[in-house]
């Protein structure tokens, strides 16, 4: 908050009390675990990277930012593949099979989606790599892969979950980078998405689509956003929700707008947003896939209100300049990185806007990270 004091020009700006996360433990609805070992030549480990280490993986079976179902999955997965001596993907030699485990769970619905990420196990055609690819595609790390995966699915189905297992996926990734990348996904059980409920709306969430990792905290954040929008006006013709993700904010604003236009660069998230709007019976939401800077050139219906919810780096300078040219009476800016927000507020205020209200929401308890909502008003309105 102190950072914003330095850039906010309106001395009458209302800095509201921060909203506490409803849960301090077990609040995360998504975790990305990595296979590896805790020490060189040690046993298989599934967990998180040791701080400032590229190779060492720490087991986190007692992690308290997730609930017991996450820990059950983590322990069972480690034991299952460890007992069978299945090799993990070595980040130096680029050999091995097991890479990551993605787990997502709805806080309100209790639905659990699990995605095991491995290499292609030598099954991918050589021509897909090109002549210069040095990954050993002809090497089969797991001779009986189908049986291995079938046994894993059976194990997961037998676990005593507090929630409900709704889907198990298998994603292939031969990327050299130590990130989860979808180069092909198979459905092993159930469905390839789970549902979460926020503020009486239902959201279909796919494995790689963005969704706030603290569901109850997200409800608190979006309640603030909705409050700020209602302060700006009771009804609007057209609302732009830029960087709209899976369309959460857009759908929450649909009752007070004739039409809501969402723009998001991640195509999977846009597809989910469209499905979500249909699931919730909302006919006044339209979502476009593409870069905000480019998509705005193709939109013909001018906005009466703009909501910005950009990624951590904030709004790209050229895109922000184009957004400000609309001259809407109010902008609601949602930020997950205060430094990016402070940077963007400088040109926004220079374009004739005043910061009216600011409120932080604690989305990540016991860390320094917060989400911040800002209500901006054009000075001549």
Buried (B, 14 or more C-beta within 10 A) or exposed (E): EEBBEEBBEBEEBEBEEBBEBBBEEBBBBBBBBBBBBBEEEEEBBBBBBEEEEEBBBBBBEEBEBBBEBBBBBBBBBBEBBBEEEBBBBEBEEBBBBBBBBBBBBBBBBBBBBBBBBBBBBBEBEEEEBEEEEEBEBEEBBBEEBEEBBEEBBEBBEEEEBEBBBBBBBBBBBBBEEBEBBBBEBEEBBBBBBBBBBBEEBBBBBBBBBBBBBBBBBBBBBBBBBBBBBEBBEEEBEBBBBBBBBBBBBBBBBBEBBEBBBBBBBBEBBBBBBBBBBEBBEBEBBBBBBBEBBEBBEEBEEEBBBBBBBBBEEBBBEEBBEBBBEBBBBBBBBBBBBBEBBBBBBEBBBEBBBBBBBBBBBBBBBEEEEBBBBBBBBBEEE
